[in-house]
Amino acid sequence: MADDAALRRCLMWLAVVVMVVGFYTHSFKKMMVTYFIGLGGIAGILLPDWEFFDREISKWTQPVCVDDINRSDVLRPGSSRFRFYPVRTVIYVLVYSFGLYKWWTYVRQ
């Protein structure tokens, strides 16, 4: 990861959330579940191979060539890290919403 600042910020916010969960629930087990789910969520957003996934979803089953990465029509000026693909966005929203719902129901018990 070229810019570690985003990872550091996410880990600091995760530490805050873990402490808040521990303070309100008085449960070390719920703190650990929150920590590991948070690490999984952070890893799912910040650590994927974006050259591989930053394409149309129909091409995810095919390997990435260096020519595909360096093509000028693929790269747009500005931020090339997060391109908007509706199907990928829907998949991320569904997976993370379900995970957040399950975590919230566990913590509230």
DAZILIN-V601514 format. One record per pair of residues at least 12 apart in sequence whose ideal C-beta (glycine too) atoms are under 6 Angstrom apart, sorted by the first residue. I is the first residue (numbers start at 0). J is the second residue. D is the distance in Angstrom with one decimal. If there is no record, write none. Layout:
BEGIN
((I,J,D) (I,J,D))
END
This chain:
BEGIN
((6,45,5.7) (9,41,4.7) (13,37,4.1) (17,30,5.2) (17,33,5.2) (17,34,5.1) (20,33,4.8) (20,106,5.9) (29,106,5.5) (36,102,5.2) (49,80,5.9) (50,63,5.7) (50,68,5.2) (51,63,5.2) (53,82,5.7) (56,86,4.6) (56,87,5.8))
END
